[in-house]
Amino acid sequence: ETITSYYDAIIKLCHEYDPSMSQKMIISWLENGIKDSLKISIKRQMKALSDSARTTQAFLKIAKDEQELQEENVPERETTA
């Protein structure tokens, strides 16, 4: 599942469950459901933001950036001939 599809699904579920759910609560759901390999990095960066900057859009950008960095650091398998 891509970060964007995960994000869209959680946002949709939150709005269906409670149309007036706060950004803070939605972010909590987003953070808690994200895969473990990204969770700590995302939470750390979100905590570094001011309260007013902690938005669902900020979460999405941070999550995408973290996933991209992780993918860059995965060593490609060497083929042996």
N, C-alpha and C positions, 0 to 999 in steps of 0.2 A: 504494500500500500504506500502510495506517495504521501509526502507531507501535506500537499495541497488537498488530496482526497480525504485524508484523515481529518484535517482542519475543517473542510466543508461539511463532513458528516457530523462532527461534534457540534459545530455551530448550529446546524439544522436541528439536531436532536435537542440541544439546549433551548432553542427558540420554540420548538414544538412543546416541550415540557413546561416551559415558563417564558412566555413572550417578553416579560419584563426582567428576566434574569440579568444580574449585574455583570459588567465586564470582568470584575474580580472573580466572580463565581465561574464564569465561562473559562477564564484563563486557568483556574484551578483544575477544572475538568480536562482541559487541553494538556496541562502539564502532567497530570497524574496518569493519563492514558497513553502518553507518547512512549515509544520504545525505550527501554532502559539505557541503551547505548547513547541516547541523546539527552535523556532526562536531566542529569546533573548539570551539564553544560548550559542547557536552556534555562533551568531554574536560576543558576548563578548569574547569567546575563540579565534575566528579568529582574532579579533582586537589585541589580546595580542601577536600574532605571528609577527615575522619580515615580511616585505614585501616578501622576497624571500621564506619564509616558508608557505606563504598563497597559497596553491595549492588546486586543486580539490581533490586530495588524502587526504590532511589534513582535508578538509571539510567532506569527507566521514567518516574518522576515528572519528572525533569529533561528528558528527551526530549520528553515531552508538553508541558511548559511552553514549551520552546524552539520547538516546532512551532507552538503557539498564538500565541506572540509573532511569529513569522515571518508567519503567516497574517494577523495584524492589521496588519502593516506593508506588505502587498502592496496597492498602490493599485488601487482598482477602476477598471475602464475606464469612461471617460465616454462616454455615448452622445450622438451628435449627431443632431439632428432636422432 
